[in-house]
Each structure stands twice: as structure tokens, then as C-alpha cells.
Amino acid sequence: MKPKVAVTNVFPDIALEKLKTRCEIRYNESGRSLTADELAENAEWADVLVTYLSDKIDAAIISRAKQLKLIANYGAGFNNIDVAAAREKNIWVTNTPGVLHETTADLTWAMILGLARQIVPADQYTREGKFRGWGAKLFLGTDVYGKTLGVIGCGEIGKAVARRALGFNMQVLYHQRDQLPLEQEKALNAKFVDLNTLLQDSDYVTLHVPLTEYTKYMIGALEIEMMKPSAYLIHTARGKVVDDKALVEALKKGRLAGAALDVFEDEPELTEGMAELDNILILPHIGSASTETRDTMALLVADNVFDALDGNRPRTLVPGWEEKAT
Ligand code: DGY
């Protein structure tokens, strides 16, 4: 009998085909997120559950598992899974680190440049036939070259964002729990500072922390108040790192020059008033959305599935799983 793999949502063909060579697949290709009941039913049926970061895999769902060996999350973040509850039942949890940071850094830069030069409104204006000829004040933006970039969370993605800033001759400040090794700081030309200094001194503040109990709402009204009124906030991390209501209020009052969000507090819902703002760029969580990267992520999921089915420790167990195992 083939092992059973439940794939909870749309998944790249290249990895599905790979899984099909060894497994019976139950595949939700509808594009609709499964309900909690449906997820539980899949957890009960499967040897491996392949999940989206929008699937909330909590203790109640995990308790329904019978022979589940692995929950393989299709994404680098894994705050949607109760890792402790999975560990209790000896169910491995994996994610897809190391393969999406360059793509997410590219998008972060698209957002920085898009905000600074009003790319989306300018495109809209031109399409609408409003362009009547060159104008000295038409869509005046602000420079990126030579400005100060504040990177909050200098892990894989934060570093890839900072590396790109070298080409823009920016001063890079970063903040996280631990200082980077000196040679890494040197290579990135980045300076370790406390959060307040970063917020006060940066022209562009970009967020790259995972969502944890420490980072939840780390950017709220007080932190926004510390930023320069001419500064921009760029957010590609996890929605709840920012208090979206406070951000909408600040943008309404012109307290910040603008913000670009790829993730939202109550994703996929937008916070009231957000869509009406004209100093915001809003994207539908597409940080890792290049064909190459989404395929690579999916193939890494398949590798983890095969590791687990072969009885080997999967190659990208989430941080925190192992410590609890000892
Ligand atoms: C992740 O992997 O956590 C990303 O947000 C997906 O785009």
C-alpha cells in the first residue's frame, strides 16, 4: 500500500508528479482553503500533510492524527502550526528555508522603489490617459540612492535585502536579538543598533522577523511615532508583526510618508480604511512568488516527505522541534 499524502491547497505540478511516484495523493486543487474540519479529516487520513501557511494546524487538528509522520509546510514561516503539539505526538514539522530569501528580497526592493517613485499611481495615471506631457512636478518621488535603510531582522531575507542596498550606496542599520559576526556586518556594510535608533534614523524601515510572542505587534503607534515623517515602512514578514490599525491611523494623518505591505494583520482581510489610502502599496502576500522559487520550495517539501517516509529525519525540520525532542 502506498503512503498517503494530503496536499491541502494548490501545489506546483513538478512536485506533485514527484510525490505521485511513491504516494497516494489527496489533493485540494480548488484554490479554496480547507475548513478546520476538513484539515482534521485529512490529518486523520494521511501519513503526511502538506500545508499552506494559511492552514491553522492547531492542537485539536493534530489530536485527530492517527499515523501522521510529518506536517510539511509549504513556506519558510511556520507560525500556523502548533509545533509543540506536533512534537508531543512525534510528528515532524518542516518548512522551506534557504530557498526563498533572494526572491523575497527582490520583492522588498520592488516595494521600496515602487513607494519612492510612486510607480503604481503613475502607471494608473498614464493608463487613464491623464498624461499631457512632461511636467517638472509630475509624480515627484524621493531618492533611494544614498539614503538610510533600517532592516529589522537580519536573517536570510534581511541579509539579502541589505546586500542589494550596497548597489544603492545606502547606509544600512539593522536590529535583531543578536549582533551578526563582524565579517558579515562588514560585507553588508551594516551597523547593529537598538530598535529606537533604527526607527529614528532610517528613511526606509523594512521588516524581516518571524512572528513570535516577542515580535507580535512590535511595530505599533509608539514605534511609528519614532519614525521620521518622511520615512517609509515596508512589510513582507508576517501580518501581526505590525499593528495595522495604528499604521492606517498614522498614514491617514500623514505621520509617515508611506507604507508597502505584502502581509496583513487579519490576512486576507484588509484593515478598515487601508484600501482608501493613497500613500500605501498593497500586495497579496507574493514575497516568494516567482515560478522558479515556488517550484524549488515545493521540491524541498517533496524531499522532506520522502525523508520522513524513508524513516529519516527530514532535512529542514523547523527550528525548535529538535530542542524539544531531547
Ligand atoms: C513564507 O514562506 O513564509 C512566505 O511568506 C511565503 O511567501
Residues whose N, C-alpha, C, O or C-beta is under 5 A from the ligand:
A	BS01	DGY	G75 A76 G77 A237 H285 G287 S288
